[in-house]
């Protein structure tokens, strides 16, 4: 069995999609459609920068999605691969969940771009700049990270945002609380705590205003039928019910990304081959979490052609 998985924020880089767009009209169509629906030249920012514009949450989220969908469309239309026939499940890391839902037809490309633009903008607006922070804990399992977060909170928000793999957990919350957590890592048997260069504290209770905004948006643009089941971030479990998907997308804004558990659950469901579309970030996390599985990362035309032959 095979799962297609999609990366989240942090996988953006200047030049993303440029070579693919130069090589494929199918990819160019994806980038042009996203530009048109957002009313901005996002593809130019992706190709040329500046970096501070690309890393803005409201740009990074639709950009990462557009890049992955361009890769997938080239695989499907030029490689002759149908995701529904070559894949059993999909999953995506944080914003990648929207990409996964676009990939299986629950959202159109235009609606996915609009939803992610709004999601990025709402997450940025939820907490004034400088009041929130995130930190990656290296050499931390979920138990150690949870204990550290509880010790550092001291009446503020400090909680696990991403359980990425057995040795990497991300905390999110008030800046002072996250700074306390970084200072306390050694006491909790954790190798390192690194402040992340993010503009807002994602996946914690401080994101409640953004969750409200997404609930309203998803009422207006509800997910449709999924061609394949999704392993959801919030539950690390499979769903193909559009109403449940809608609820989980709202919960995901403030909830934990249970990526390690999702990787294990997909493997236990029979997945032996994971294909990361549009990045090389979440695949290695899956390998570290699920163990004896095959992981393929696909971003370039050469990689797409190789995968099409292998499938």
Beta strands, then each sheet from edge to edge (+ up, - down):
strand 1: 2-6
strand 2: 89-92
strand 3: 132-138
strand 4: 158-165
strand 5: 168-174
strand 6: 192-195
strand 7: 229-231
strand 8: 238-239
strand 9: 273-277
strand 10: 294-298
sheet 1: 8+ 7- 2- 1- 9- 10-
sheet 2: 4+ 5- 3+ 6-
end
